């Protein structure tokens, strides 16, 4: 009779960073779950990240501290890593290994899903189109987010990206379908102070009741940081494509994730690519980003906002550069706006949502044209600012001064808003019209059709027009 007892290998050749190199292995597959017994009798988990003839490299999720190669046993469990999923996961806080850290009891799983996900057949994908509201004017009005879109936020050290991420997580919704909306928030490599900021805000505002919070701290094992975003995407896929709920995934910070990937790559002694990152960085990032979207016949969707810090504000950094290739636009946080006291310091000129044209088909008829006009006016204001640096404001013509005033008002009243301020889209669009009416002559509104001007411009607005509360 064949024994079903697991086979333990005591052939760990080397402990290298978060990795174990195990020799004399047989029939071991990539991604296979691993159980590691350390010298003190403790049990750790991991997965196979490389196999070859007679060897396997194991990534240990809990780290390899106090592991002695000569006294460690490893067994391969013959299956890929699967996590328990349930609708009851909503409202919970987990660490990067999927363990609950909120003091509540574990949930009863409805299913077990592969943490690496399943590829979506391209022919089964539905084009992202419907509008998702964030409550942030610079995003909703100027860089509109579609359900199923991946729209990264590029930031710099010291800029308030954590506050903005928290505000979006708290305010985001699908208008008219608020009860069918969940936020999955994944934080990687964050400090304990940032962890408390996120948890306290989620709990204080009640946003936790419709969220899943996954936290990997800076001093947690690096292997856990690699696991965390895949954990977040797996929960999102289950909620969206099984329970048919609209899901917004926010991942912060993808630079921390990529640096963890670089650390593991160095431990594997792989040939480094740009700035020491592995050559497969593009493929690895795509394996996360491309898991968002919509599927034909499914009501749910997965929308993704990955946050990426630009070291030294360098937009050519590999993680930033490759994220831009894979995703559908970008939101830029600007240091000059931040120094002016503007929050959120979103610079709308280099920002872009490539799916905005489609999303604005489902908002208000003036949205797209108004956005184009605001862009043109703000770009003109920037040109006048540069000119004023050369010739001085006193030498500017009256029309140029009006655009200079528009630029200041646009930043101070449209882009700038409070951390607790949640603006609906009608309010944002009405505010844009108010600024144009105050500073831009009507004959300069060349980006807006005449019929739209006569319907929405404050000078002509009639009783039947939809109007939100008075914009400031």
Secondary structure, DSSP 8 states (H G I E B T S, - for coil): ----S--EE--EEEEETTEEEEES--S--TTEEEEEE-TTS-EEEEEEEEEETTEEEEEETT--TT--GGG-EEEEEEEE-EEEE-GGGTT-EEETTS-B-SSS-----SEEEETT-----GGGEE---SEEB-S-HHHHTTS-EETT-B-EEEE-TTSSHHHHHHHHHHH-B-TT-GGGEEEEEEEEEE-HHHHHHHHHHHHHHTGGGGEEEEEEETTS-HHHHHHHHHHHHHHHHIIIIIS--EEEEEEE-HHHHHHHHHHHHHHTT--B-GGG-BTTHHHHHHHHHTT-EEETT-S-EEEEEEEEE-GGG-TTSHHHHHHHHHSSEEEEE-HHHHHTT-SS-EEEEEEEETTHHHHGGGS-TTHHHHHHHHHHHHHHHHHHHHHHHHH-GGGS-HHHHHHHHHHHHIIIIII---TT----HHHHHHHHHHHHHHHS-GGG-TTS-HHHHHHHSTTT--TTS---S---
